[in-house]
Amino acid sequence: MNEKFFTSVKLDAELCKGCINCIKRCPTQAIRVRNGKAEITNEFCIDCGECIRICPHHAKLPSYDKLEVLNDYEYTVALPAPSLYGQFNNLDDVNIVLTALKRVGFDDVYEVSGAAELVSELSREYVKKHPEKHPVISTACPSVTRLIRVRFPNLIEHLLPIKPPVELAAELARERAVRKTGLPPEKIGIIFLSPCPSKVTAMKSPLGTEKSNIDAVCAIKDIYTRLLPEMKAVADNPEELRISGKIGISWGTSGGEASGLLVENYLAADGIENVIRVLEDLEDEKLDNLEFIELNSCNGGCVGGVLTVENPYLAMVKLKRLRKYMTVAKSHVEECIAEEDAYWTEEVTYEPVFKLGTDMKDSIARMKRVEELCAQFPGLDCGSCGAPTCKALAEDIVRGKAREHDCIHVLKKYIHHLSDEFSKLDGE
């Protein structure tokens, strides 16, 4: 069963100092500071990891599996994200990384970039056949897709209904492992090496399918140090394991997916603020004549995820250099998967988590109350109340989760009023 409001970003209350850095940075206003500690509202959270990035006390923690999860299976397959290759200096052969993965404990590897080339091929056909859906919006970034589902319901129909590369890679890797070993599927562990925590949420609550084929998600930063000595050991004679070319490797950076569609009328944006701006303009019909939109919540694309180790812009340079002499693509749909197996099997729907009331009448009444409360507040958006903005505090009050006196300015006026009243009584 899908966990409806699972979030992969957790809070360590002992480390939290109650500062307001996170509430100001969160793009969906999912965080409040109450009683001196931050609180994350799961249904608002899109797992973008911005609070992890900004927290000076390291109180926001990504949730993922430790590498010891390999011991839970008889046979394990690593699914390296293309962004993994951008973490290493002077890498000129992907096979070095793939061979090193086998030496650190995995029995086999299956490149997510190989599956990305399949998605690129299928996406090209979908964009051609469905002009009524233009601009088609990529569904590769779980944070962006979640954002659309909770905040931009009118754009859901534009979502690309194809499974993300990591899901296709997991399915194909398991099928290959079963054929190769004869083991039952449940004894084979498919482990994704992820650049960001949102992929954990995508595994726990997959989009467009009932159950994910991924068994665990480990962090690139955890595997990185283990790979370095093994890569050095196999540098002169790695196994030939690569199944992807330029198109697949390019998915690790912003614009890589869109460029693989081989169309001119596309837009690629990265960084959650830029993503929101693009979605707002798209909803307002300000963007014309676009066929495809690629959006990544992290700066630079997946190389900017909080589970990576390298500066995202350096990682982009490294990937660009690595793919320079590669073939355009090595994986093709007709060789790997039936086209119908790559599409969503379940409907993706709007999640109205931000609604104020139980019905239209109730919502209008509550919105009116929010406006009344906002008129009482100073409009400074100072965050002293524990909410990111005055409007957010007003909404919390309407929802019954805060009080008017949580605003220090309202409280100050109230105290002055009481003082004046006591003075009058004392004078009498």
Secondary structure, 3 states (H helix, E strand, C coil): CCCCCCCCEEECCCCCCCCCHHHHHCCCCCEEEECCEEEECCCCCCCCCHHHHHCCCCCEEECCECHHHHHHCCEEEEEECHHHHHHCCCCCCHHHHHHHHHHCCCCEECCHHHHHHHHHHHHHHHHHHCHHHCCEECCCCHHHHHHHHHHCHHHHHHECCECCHHHHHHHHHHHHHHHHHCCCHHHEEEEEEECCCHHHHHHHCCCCCCCCCCCEEEEHHHHHHHHHHHHHHHCCCCCCCCCCCHHHHHCCCCCHHHHCCCCCCEEEEECHHHHHHHHHHHHCCCCCCCCEEEEECCCCCHHHCCCCCCCHHHHHHHHHHHCCCCCCCCCCHHHHCCHHHHECCCCCCCCCCCCCCCCHHHHHHHHHHHHHHHHHCCCCCCCCCCCCCHHHHHHHHHCCCCCHHHCHHHHHHHHHHHHHHHHHHHHC
